[in-house]
């Protein structure tokens, strides 16, 4: 049954990375349009609203949130979040290098490799963590009162 939560996490990860890249591509399109704040707020809003790449990126980001929240129903956040953030980072670094010509130094690539090793270490212990009984989570009202 946990596989459905890991599948949701994988889907959220892909949507998140894709959304971030599309928002970057979209803002690059906006910059290339030559629209500036000096042309007025209406011109900027019109240019952004007509930027389909940016809008699709925002929609994918919203879809990512829905899948990620579903994944959190069945996975500890201490497992889900590191996998989500770091693997997404690695995907973005590679795609940004290919399509946006962003380059990392050798030391930065070593850092990416270390991050991926860290994700592997976190993920390799996930089964053990998922098998441990957990205390009931604090409710939102408990957190708001400073409880739990």
N, C-alpha and C positions, 0 to 999 in steps of 0.2 A: 504493500500500500504506500510505503514511503516513496516508491519510485515515481508516483504521480507528482509528489512535491518536488523531487529533484528535476523532473521533466519541466515543471512550471518554472523552477529556478533557471534552468537552461534556456527556456524560452524568454524569460525576463532578461537574462544576460544578453542574449542576441538582440532583443528589442532595444535594450538600453544602449548598447554599443552602436547599433544602427541609428537610433534616435540622435545620439550625440554627434555622430558623423554627419547626419543629414542637417542638423541645426548648424554645424560649422559650414557645410557646403552652402546652405541657405543664406547664412550671413555673408558669405563671400559673394554670392549672387547679388545680395542687397548692396554691398559695397561697390560692386562693378556697375550697378545701375546708376550710380552717381547721385542718388538721392541723399540729401543731407538735412540736418535739422534747420539749416538756414532757409530751406524751402517751406518750412512750416510743419507743424505736427500732423496735419491732415495728409500731406505728401508722404511723410514717413510711414504713417499708419496704412495708407493706401498701398505703398510699395511693399510693406511687410505682409499685409493681408493678401496681396497678389502673388506672394512668393511661395509657390506650391511645395518646393523642397523644404523650406522652413516649416510650413504647416504640417506636412507629412511627418517630419521629425518630431514636432510637438505631439501629434496624435500617437506616434509610436511610443513616445515617452509615457504618455498616459496609459497605454496598453501594458507597457512594462511594469508600471506601478501596480496594476491589477494582478498581473501574474506573480509579481514579487510578494504582494500581500497574501495571495493564496499559498505560495510556497512557505511563508512564515507560519501558516496554520500548522504545518507538520514538521518543520525543521527549526532547530535552535538558531537564533539570530547569530550566535557565535560561530556557526558553521556557514550559514547562508550569506551573511554580509561579506566576510573575507573572500569567498568564492566569487560573489557578484562583482565586487569592486575591483579586485585585482585581475581577474581574468578579463573583465571588460576593459580594463586599462591596457592589458597586453594586446587585445584585439585592436583597440583604437590606435595604439602606437604603430602597429604593423600597417594598418590600412592608411593612416595618416602619412606614413612614409611612402607608400606606393602612390596614393592619389593626390596628396597635398604637398609632396616632396619635403615633408618635415624630416629632418635627420637627427639621429641621436649619436652621441659620441660612444666610443667603446665602453667607457665607464658606465654610461647610462644603460647600454644594452646589458652589461653585467648586472646592473640593478634590476632590470626587467627579469632577467634569469633568476635572480635571488627571490624576487617577488613570486614567480611561478613555483619555485621550490617551496616557498612558504605556503602557497595555496595547496600544493600537493601534501605537505605535512599536516595542514589543517584537515583536508579532505580524507587523508588516510586514517585519521582518528575519528572520523564522523560516525562510523558504525558503532564504535564503543560508546561514544557520547549518546547516540540515539537509543542505545539499549539501557542506559542508566535511568532509573526512576527519577522523576523530577518533582520538585515541590510545585504546588499550584502557583501559577503566575499571578502577580499582583494585578488587581483590577485598576482601571483608569482612575476610579475614585480613590483607591488607596494611594496611588502615586500622587494625585493632586493634593492629598492631605499630608503627604510626606511619609505615608506608611509603606510597609513592605520594603 
